[in-house]
């Protein structure tokens, strides 16, 4: 019996890109429907389920192509990699959208989260500093939160789908 190992990089890149592009499309859709600053539990549940489905499906496809075998370490690597790539693409898309395509949206988000920052007499440099600080904070928070969430999802999904090869 010949054992073949499949590289996890292909699945990380493919499903990470899918997750990132879905998040970018979802962000644009929220902007078009004016739900950018609203917080709703139904949207949160939808976002979480979307995140879970894409990560677990990536792990499942790897297991399927690996003759039905999956170790917990492979599931961890795939899930964390998908979450990391997807989050980086989402953050870059968000920054591109908020800085280039729709900068007025960034100001409305800052006004919604920090009402004291919206004064019309502030200098342009101060406003730019607030915008960049807000983008950095939200990007860092997203990166940390979604990486931890990806780790938890990949460990849970990997624990349920785990099937090791017979050592004999």
KEKE-3310 file (N, C-alpha, C; in steps of 0.2 Angstrom, whole numbers, plus 5000, padded with zeros to 4 digits):
npx = (5004:5003:5007:5002:5005:4996:4998:4995:4995:4989:4975:4974:4977:4967:4954:4956:4957:4944:4937:4941:4937:4923:4921:4925:4915:4904:4905:4905:4891:4885:4888:4881:4868:4866:4870:4881:4886:4877:4872:4867:4860:4856:4864:4876:4876:4874:4887:4896:4892:4894:4908:4912:4907:4915:4928:4927:4922:4934:4943:4936:4936:4950:4952:4944:4951:4963:4961:4952:4958:4964:4973:4973:4983:4984:4972:4971:4982:4976:4964:4968:4976:4967:4959:4968:4973:4961:4956:4967:4965:4952:4954:4963:4955:4945:4952:4956:4943:4938:4948:4950:4939:4927:4929:4921:4912:4921:4922:4909:4908:4918:4912:4901:4906:4914:4909:4915:4925:4921:4922:4920:4930:4943:4960:4966:4976:4974:4962:4966:4975:4966:4958:4967:4972:4960:4958:4969:4967:4955:4959:4969:4962:4952:4961:4967:4955:4948:4958:4960:4947:4947:4956:4949:4938:4944:4951:4940:4932:4942:4943:4931:4931:4943:4954:4965:4979:4981:4994:4999)
npy = (4994:5011:5026:5042:5059:5074:5091:5104:5117:5121:5120:5129:5141:5142:5141:5151:5162:5162:5164:5176:5184:5182:5189:5202:5205:5204:5214:5225:5223:5226:5239:5244:5242:5250:5246:5247:5252:5247:5236:5220:5205:5195:5197:5195:5181:5176:5180:5173:5159:5159:5160:5148:5138:5140:5137:5124:5117:5118:5111:5098:5095:5094:5082:5073:5072:5067:5053:5051:5053:5062:5072:5080:5090:5093:5098:5109:5117:5119:5126:5137:5143:5146:5155:5165:5170:5173:5183:5193:5196:5201:5212:5220:5223:5230:5241:5247:5250:5259:5269:5273:5271:5274:5286:5294:5286:5280:5291:5292:5280:5282:5293:5287:5278:5286:5300:5312:5314:5321:5335:5350:5360:5354:5351:5345:5336:5330:5324:5314:5307:5302:5294:5285:5279:5273:5264:5256:5251:5243:5234:5227:5222:5214:5205:5198:5193:5185:5176:5169:5164:5156:5147:5140:5135:5127:5117:5111:5107:5098:5089:5083:5077:5070:5057:5045:5037:5019:5013:5000)
npz = (5000:4995:5002:5001:5002:5003:4999:5010:5007:4995:4998:5008:5002:4991:4998:5008:4999:4994:5006:5009:4998:4998:5010:5007:4996:5004:5013:5004:5000:5012:5013:5002:5005:5016:5029:5036:5048:5057:5070:5071:5078:5070:5058:5064:5067:5054:5048:5056:5054:5040:5040:5048:5039:5027:5032:5038:5026:5018:5026:5025:5011:5009:5017:5010:4998:5003:5004:5014:5026:5040:5050:5067:5067:5054:5051:5059:5054:5041:5044:5052:5042:5032:5038:5042:5029:5023:5032:5030:5016:5017:5026:5018:5007:5014:5018:5006:5001:5010:5010:4997:4988:4995:5005:5013:5020:5029:5038:5042:5050:5059:5066:5071:5080:5088:5094:5098:5089:5078:5073:5064:5063:5064:5059:5043:5044:5057:5056:5046:5054:5064:5056:5050:5062:5067:5057:5058:5071:5070:5060:5066:5077:5070:5064:5075:5081:5071:5068:5080:5081:5069:5073:5084:5076:5067:5075:5082:5071:5065:5075:5075:5062:5061:5056:5058:5049:5048:5058:5055)
capx = (5000:5007:5005:5003:5003:4994:5000:4989:4996:4984:4969:4974:4977:4961:4949:4957:4955:4937:4934:4943:4933:4917:4920:4925:4909:4899:4906:4902:4884:4883:4888:4876:4861:4867:4870:4888:4887:4872:4874:4861:4862:4855:4870:4882:4875:4876:4894:4899:4890:4898:4915:4912:4906:4920:4934:4926:4922:4941:4946:4933:4939:4957:4951:4941:4956:4968:4959:4948:4962:4965:4975:4971:4987:4983:4966:4973:4985:4972:4959:4971:4979:4962:4957:4973:4973:4954:4956:4971:4962:4946:4957:4966:4949:4941:4956:4955:4937:4937:4952:4950:4932:4922:4931:4915:4910:4925:4921:4903:4910:4921:4907:4896:4910:4917:4906:4919:4930:4918:4921:4922:4936:4949:4964:4966:4981:4971:4957:4969:4977:4961:4956:4972:4972:4954:4959:4974:4964:4950:4962:4972:4957:4950:4966:4967:4949:4947:4963:4958:4941:4949:4959:4944:4934:4948:4952:4933:4931:4947:4942:4926:4933:4949:4954:4972:4981:4983:5001:5002)
capy = (5000:5017:5032:5049:5065:5080:5097:5108:5124:5122:5121:5135:5147:5142:5142:5157:5167:5161:5167:5184:5187:5182:5194:5208:5205:5205:5221:5229:5222:5229:5246:5246:5242:5255:5242:5247:5254:5244:5229:5216:5198:5190:5198:5191:5174:5174:5180:5167:5153:5159:5159:5141:5134:5140:5134:5117:5114:5117:5105:5092:5094:5091:5075:5069:5071:5063:5046:5050:5053:5069:5072:5086:5095:5095:5102:5115:5121:5121:5130:5143:5146:5149:5161:5170:5172:5176:5189:5198:5199:5206:5219:5224:5225:5235:5247:5249:5252:5265:5275:5275:5271:5278:5289:5297:5280:5280:5296:5291:5275:5285:5297:5282:5275:5291:5306:5317:5315:5324:5343:5353:5364:5351:5351:5339:5331:5327:5319:5309:5303:5298:5289:5279:5276:5269:5258:5251:5247:5239:5229:5223:5218:5209:5200:5194:5190:5180:5171:5165:5160:5151:5141:5136:5131:5121:5112:5108:5103:5093:5084:5079:5074:5067:5050:5044:5031:5014:5012:4993)
capz = (5000:4995:5006:4997:5006:4999:5002:5013:5005:4990:5001:5012:4997:4988:5002:5011:4994:4994:5012:5009:4993:5001:5015:5003:4993:5009:5015:4999:5000:5018:5011:4997:5009:5022:5035:5037:5055:5061:5073:5072:5080:5064:5054:5067:5066:5047:5047:5060:5050:5034:5042:5049:5033:5022:5035:5038:5020:5016:5029:5022:5004:5010:5020:5004:4993:5006:5005:5020:5032:5042:5057:5070:5065:5047:5051:5062:5049:5036:5046:5053:5036:5028:5042:5041:5022:5022:5035:5027:5010:5020:5029:5013:5004:5018:5018:4999:5000:5014:5009:4990:4985:4999:5011:5017:5024:5035:5042:5046:5054:5065:5069:5074:5085:5092:5092:5099:5084:5072:5073:5057:5063:5065:5053:5039:5047:5063:5053:5043:5059:5067:5051:5050:5069:5067:5052:5061:5077:5068:5056:5071:5081:5066:5063:5081:5083:5066:5069:5086:5079:5064:5077:5087:5072:5064:5080:5083:5065:5064:5080:5073:5056:5062:5055:5056:5045:5052:5058:5054)
cpx = (5004:5004:5006:5001:5001:4996:4994:4989:4990:4977:4968:4973:4970:4955:4950:4956:4948:4934:4935:4938:4926:4916:4921:4918:4903:4899:4904:4894:4881:4883:4882:4869:4861:4867:4878:4890:4882:4875:4868:4864:4861:4861:4876:4882:4876:4883:4897:4898:4894:4905:4916:4912:4912:4926:4933:4925:4929:4944:4943:4935:4946:4956:4949:4947:4962:4966:4955:4952:4964:4967:4973:4976:4986:4977:4967:4977:4981:4967:4962:4974:4973:4959:4961:4973:4966:4954:4961:4968:4956:4949:4959:4960:4945:4945:4956:4948:4936:4942:4952:4943:4927:4925:4926:4912:4914:4924:4914:4904:4913:4917:4902:4900:4912:4914:4910:4924:4927:4917:4924:4928:4943:4953:4964:4971:4978:4966:4960:4972:4972:4959:4961:4973:4966:4955:4964:4971:4959:4953:4966:4967:4954:4955:4967:4961:4948:4952:4962:4951:4942:4952:4954:4940:4938:4950:4945:4932:4936:4946:4936:4927:4939:4949:4962:4973:4982:4990:5004:5000)
cpy = (5006:5023:5038:5054:5071:5086:5101:5115:5126:5124:5127:5141:5147:5144:5149:5163:5167:5165:5174:5187:5187:5188:5201:5210:5207:5212:5226:5229:5226:5237:5248:5246:5246:5251:5242:5248:5251:5237:5225:5208:5193:5191:5194:5184:5172:5175:5174:5160:5153:5157:5151:5137:5134:5136:5126:5114:5113:5111:5098:5090:5091:5083:5071:5068:5067:5056:5045:5051:5060:5069:5079:5091:5098:5100:5109:5120:5124:5127:5137:5147:5149:5155:5167:5174:5176:5183:5195:5200:5203:5212:5223:5227:5231:5242:5251:5253:5259:5270:5277:5276:5275:5281:5292:5292:5279:5285:5295:5285:5278:5290:5293:5279:5280:5298:5312:5319:5319:5331:5345:5357:5361:5351:5345:5334:5327:5322:5313:5304:5299:5293:5283:5275:5271:5263:5253:5247:5242:5233:5224:5219:5212:5203:5195:5190:5184:5175:5166:5161:5155:5145:5137:5132:5126:5116:5108:5104:5097:5088:5080:5075:5070:5059:5048:5037:5025:5013:5005:4992)
cpz = (5000:4998:5002:5002:5001:5003:5004:5010:4999:4993:5005:5007:4994:4992:5006:5006:4994:5000:5011:5004:4995:5006:5012:5000:4998:5012:5010:4999:5006:5017:5007:5001:5015:5028:5038:5045:5060:5064:5074:5074:5074:5059:5057:5066:5059:5046:5050:5056:5043:5035:5044:5043:5029:5025:5035:5031:5017:5019:5026:5016:5005:5012:5014:4999:4996:5008:5011:5026:5033:5049:5060:5068:5058:5047:5054:5057:5043:5038:5048:5047:5032:5032:5041:5034:5021:5026:5032:5021:5012:5022:5023:5008:5007:5018:5011:4998:5004:5013:5002:4987:4988:5005:5016:5022:5030:5040:5046:5051:5060:5069:5073:5080:5090:5090:5093:5094:5078:5073:5066:5057:5064:5058:5049:5041:5053:5061:5050:5048:5063:5062:5051:5057:5069:5063:5055:5067:5075:5064:5061:5075:5077:5065:5069:5082:5078:5066:5075:5084:5074:5068:5080:5082:5069:5069:5081:5077:5064:5069:5078:5066:5056:5061:5053:5052:5050:5052:5056:5047)
residu = (UNK:UNK:UNK:UNK:UNK:UNK:UNK:UNK:UNK:UNK:UNK:UNK:UNK:UNK:UNK:UNK:UNK:UNK:UNK:UNK:UNK:UNK:UNK:UNK:UNK:UNK:UNK:UNK:UNK:UNK:UNK:UNK:UNK:UNK:UNK:UNK:UNK:UNK:UNK:UNK:UNK:UNK:UNK:UNK:UNK:UNK:UNK:UNK:UNK:UNK:UNK:UNK:UNK:UNK:UNK:UNK:UNK:UNK:UNK:UNK:UNK:UNK:UNK:UNK:UNK:UNK:UNK:UNK:UNK:UNK:UNK:UNK:UNK:UNK:UNK:UNK:UNK:UNK:UNK:UNK:UNK:UNK:UNK:UNK:UNK:UNK:UNK:UNK:UNK:UNK:UNK:UNK:UNK:UNK:UNK:UNK:UNK:UNK:UNK:UNK:UNK:UNK:UNK:UNK:UNK:UNK:UNK:UNK:UNK:UNK:UNK:UNK:UNK:UNK:UNK:UNK:UNK:UNK:UNK:UNK:UNK:UNK:UNK:UNK:UNK:UNK:UNK:UNK:UNK:UNK:UNK:UNK:UNK:UNK:UNK:UNK:UNK:UNK:UNK:UNK:UNK:UNK:UNK:UNK:UNK:UNK:UNK:UNK:UNK:UNK:UNK:UNK:UNK:UNK:UNK:UNK:UNK:UNK:UNK:UNK:UNK:UNK:UNK:UNK:UNK:UNK:UNK:UNK)
# end
